[in-house]
Amino acid sequence: MSSTRAAIRYAKAILDLANSKSVALEVSKDMTLIANTIKENKELSDFIENPTLKNEVKHSALLEVFASVNGVTQGLFRLLFENKRFEILESIAVEYNRLFDEANGVEVAKVTTAIAMTPELEAKVLAKIKEFSNKKVTIENTVDPAIIGGFILRIGDKQYNASVANRLQTLKRELSN
């Protein structure tokens, strides 16, 4: 799923509307729910992207699946129905949350670890984050056993690699010279 310019435009418009109605946080929670549900549910993702299904069916199904969402979010469903753009719903949800976080001074730190993060490792990562950023940071953890141990931290365009695999590569280069 890549973010399209159209998804960014929709996300900006929805954020502006949500801010004007003072429900931006509620809509952000809705967008997180939508993005996670579509990402984790292959059937729903295939259903939304299926070009042979009528948009009326998609619209009513989304209203049923996400019945508890805010009126602004339901308005997005109506807008996507009218413009026949349901396939970019997940991208819109992701972009909305990125723009919402950006507007509220929140940065996302992507942390790759060999195993799920322990409280000790999370404390080390948070200490390293303080060196990179003075903003409020949320941690997004990805598990990749290939790094063997340690962690790789990415905030914006900065990266800090404290993985065992990286140290082994560095040692290998030094020994081969």
Secondary structure, DSSP 8 states (H G I E B T S, - for coil): ----HHHHHHHHHHHHHHHHTT-HHHHHHHHHHHHHHHHH-HHHHHHHH-TTS-HHHHHHHHHHHTTTS-HHHHHHHHHHHHHT-GGGHHHHHHHHHHHHHHHTTEEEEEEEESS---HHHHHHHHHHHHHH-SSEEEEEEEE-GGG-SEEEEEETTEEEEEEHHHHHHHHHHHHH-
